[in-house]
Amino acid sequence: MTDDANELTKLTAVPDEAQAALVVHALADHGIEAQATGDYTSGFRAEAPGSVQVVVKQADLARAKQALALVKRQDAQIDWSQVDVGDAEEEEDV
């Protein structure tokens, strides 16, 4: 018999592994364990493209939704034109 609180449930779906990793790490910063699943199908380009699902324990779902909403609000407040990301390094001709 499975423990419903520990059963994994979908929190969100994103287009690729990189975005899923960002969500998983952001949740970890809030003390919530998450996993990305479905990354093998995310790169398919067909009529129904795949996605990567981020799953959390059922017991953490409510907190994960709140944390994800908070992360989205914080990210929306960033004015990326004002962020110094450094200069691109020029490649040397070999």
C-alpha positions, 0 to 999 in steps of 0.5 A, spaced: 500 500 500 502 506 498 502 512 502 498 518 499 502 523 502 509 521 498 505 519 492 508 524 486 504 528 483 505 533 477 506 541 479 507 543 472 510 542 465 515 546 461 518 545 454 525 543 456 530 540 461 533 547 462 527 550 464 525 544 469 532 544 472 530 551 474 524 550 477 527 544 481 532 548 483 528 554 485 523 549 489 529 546 493 531 553 495 524 553 498 526 546 502 521 542 497 524 536 493 522 535 486 523 531 480 523 532 472 520 527 468 519 526 461 525 529 459 526 524 453 520 526 449 521 534 450 525 534 444 521 531 439 518 536 434 511 533 432 504 535 432 504 534 439 511 536 442 513 533 449 514 536 455 518 535 461 513 535 468 516 537 474 513 533 480 513 533 487 510 529 493 502 530 494 504 532 501 508 538 498 504 540 493 500 546 496 507 549 498 510 547 492 505 551 488 506 557 493 513 557 492 513 557 484 508 563 484 513 566 488 519 565 484 514 567 478 513 574 481 520 575 483 522 573 476 517 578 473 520 584 477 527 583 474 529 588 469 534 584 465 536 590 461 539 593 468 542 586 470 550 586 468 551 579 465 558 581 463 561 581 456 561 576 451 568 573 450 571 573 443 572 567 440 580 566 438 581 563 430 584 557 431 
